[in-house]
């Protein structure tokens, strides 16, 4: 009887232990989130505007304060759904950001990194900010990204826009990379968020 009671008490304790560990693990997630997006028409093109909420964990903030640059890539894909084959990719674009803190200036710098740049310092537009929140806000607003010309839409087809803000753990300094893949404090990417692209209503013909 005593071993059975001991085993049952151990089972209850083990369940509670794993529940506590799971709660602590879940609370360490500091993922970025695509909060909202709007697809509209400018001229003859569909364009995408989106707001992204970047969340940094305490570990990421500490690394940033110690001069470690952090990189995110905002990816936008436009897919045409097909009944038989897999979806057709019509567009796959990206914007890459580098965020870094300069201790001597006490400033945060955001650089838009061009994919064909030889050096990050000469890669694209850069802006300095006095606070971390202002720097993250500058990366948060995606406005009027061209997607597709209206004339290329087939009304009988379905189209979907996918957007994701991906934190680049591979861009961290080499000693940090193994830790970044096992520590939830470095899971700073958003999930893929999907919106349907609706064709323009046909206004021609009889009313």
C-alpha positions in Angstrom: 0.0 0.0 0.0 2.8 2.4 0.9 4.6 2.1 -2.5 1.3 2.8 -4.3 0.7 6.0 -2.2 4.3 7.1 -2.8 4.0 6.4 -6.6 0.7 8.4 -6.7 2.1 11.3 -4.8 5.2 11.3 -7.1 2.9 11.3 -10.2 1.0 14.3 -8.9 4.2 16.1 -8.1 5.6 15.3 -11.5 2.5 16.7 -13.2 2.6 19.9 -11.2 6.3 20.2 -11.9 5.9 20.0 -15.6 2.9 22.4 -15.5 5.1 25.0 -13.7 7.9 24.5 -16.1 5.5 24.8 -19.1 4.1 28.1 -17.6 7.6 29.5 -17.1 8.6 28.4 -20.6 5.5 30.1 -22.1 6.1 33.3 -20.2 9.6 33.6 -21.7 8.3 34.0 -25.2 8.9 37.5 -26.5 7.8 37.1 -30.1 7.2 39.9 -32.5 3.6 40.3 -33.7 2.1 41.5 -37.0 -0.8 43.5 -35.5 -2.7 44.6 -38.5 -2.4 44.9 -42.3 -4.4 46.7 -45.0 -4.4 45.9 -48.7 -5.5 48.8 -50.9 -5.1 50.1 -54.4 -2.9 53.0 -55.5 -3.2 53.8 -59.1 -3.2 50.4 -60.8 -1.4 48.5 -58.1 -2.3 46.6 -55.0 -0.2 47.8 -52.1 0.3 46.5 -48.6 0.5 48.5 -45.3 1.2 46.8 -42.0 2.0 47.5 -38.4 4.5 45.3 -36.6 5.0 45.2 -32.8 8.6 44.2 -32.0 9.1 42.7 -28.6 12.6 42.3 -27.1 13.3 40.0 -24.1 15.5 41.1 -21.3 18.4 38.9 -22.7 18.1 40.6 -26.1 18.0 44.0 -24.5 21.1 43.2 -22.5 23.0 42.0 -25.6 21.9 45.1 -27.5 23.2 47.4 -24.7 26.5 45.6 -24.9 26.9 46.4 -28.6 25.5 43.2 -30.2 23.6 44.2 -33.4 20.2 42.6 -33.9 18.7 41.8 -37.3 15.1 41.3 -38.5 13.9 40.5 -42.0 10.3 41.4 -42.9 9.2 39.0 -45.6 6.2 39.5 -47.8 4.9 36.8 -50.2 2.0 36.9 -52.6 0.6 33.5 -53.5 -1.9 32.3 -56.1 -3.8 29.3 -54.9 -4.1 26.4 -57.3 -6.4 23.4 -57.1 -4.0 20.7 -58.2 -0.5 21.9 -57.7 1.0 23.8 -54.8 0.4 27.6 -54.6 2.2 29.7 -57.1 4.5 32.4 -55.7 3.9 35.7 -57.5 6.1 37.8 -55.3 8.6 37.2 -52.5 10.1 40.5 -51.2 12.0 41.3 -48.0 13.2 44.3 -46.0 16.1 43.7 -43.6 16.7 45.9 -40.6 19.8 46.2 -38.3 19.3 47.6 -34.8 22.3 48.6 -32.8 23.1 50.6 -29.7 26.1 53.0 -29.7 27.2 53.6 -26.1 29.5 56.6 -26.8 26.6 58.4 -28.5 24.0 56.9 -26.2 21.9 56.4 -29.4 20.1 53.6 -31.1 20.7 53.2 -34.8 18.4 51.5 -37.3 19.8 50.6 -40.7 17.8 49.3 -43.7 20.2 46.7 -45.1 20.3 46.4 -48.9 20.8 42.7 -50.1 23.5 43.6 -52.5 25.6 45.7 -50.1 29.2 44.8 -49.5 29.3 46.5 -46.1 26.5 47.1 -43.6 27.8 50.6 -42.9 27.2 51.6 -46.5 24.1 49.4 -47.1 21.2 51.9 -47.0 19.2 54.5 -45.0 20.1 54.8 -41.4 18.5 56.8 -38.6 19.5 57.5 -35.0 17.1 57.5 -32.0 17.5 58.5 -28.4 15.3 55.7 -27.1 14.8 52.0 -27.9 11.0 52.4 -28.3 11.5 55.1 -30.9 14.0 52.9 -32.8 11.5 49.9 -32.8 8.7 52.2 -33.9 10.7 53.2 -36.9 10.8 49.6 -37.9 7.2 49.0 -37.1 5.4 50.7 -40.0 5.4 49.1 -43.4 3.6 51.5 -45.9 2.4 51.0 -49.4 4.6 48.1 -50.5 3.7 47.2 -54.1 2.3 43.8 -54.5 0.8 43.3 -58.0 -0.8 45.2 -60.8 -4.6 45.1 -60.8 -4.7 43.9 -64.5 -2.7 40.7 -63.5 -5.5 39.5 -61.2 -7.7 36.6 -62.5 -11.1 37.0 -60.8 -11.7 33.3 -60.7 -8.4 32.7 -58.7 -7.7 33.2 -55.0 -4.7 35.2 -53.8 -3.2 35.4 -50.4 -0.6 37.8 -48.9 1.7 36.4 -46.3 3.8 38.5 -44.0 6.4 37.6 -41.3 9.0 39.5 -39.2 11.8 37.0 -38.8 14.6 37.5 -36.2 17.9 36.4 -37.6 19.6 34.3 -35.0 22.3 33.3 -37.5 23.3 36.9 -37.6 24.3 36.9 -33.9 28.0 36.6 -33.0 29.1 33.1 -33.3 29.4 32.4 -29.5 25.7 33.4 -29.0 24.2 31.3 -31.8 24.0 27.9 -29.9 22.4 29.6 -27.0 20.0 31.5 -29.2 18.6 28.3 -30.7 17.8 26.8 -27.2 16.9 29.8 -25.2 13.3 31.1 -25.6 14.6 34.6 -24.8 15.9 34.6 -28.3 12.7 33.5 -30.0 11.8 37.0 -31.4 10.2 36.2 -34.7 6.5 36.6 -35.6 4.3 33.9 -37.1 3.2 34.0 -40.7 0.1 36.2 -40.9 -2.1 35.7 -44.0 -4.7 38.0 -45.7 -6.8 37.4 -48.7 -6.4 39.7 -51.7 -9.8 40.4 -53.2 -10.1 41.2 -56.9 -11.4 44.6 -57.9 -15.1 44.5 -58.6 -16.0 44.7 -62.3 -17.9 47.9 -62.8 -18.3 47.6 -66.5 -21.4 46.5 -68.2 -25.1 47.3 -67.5 -25.9 48.6 -64.0 
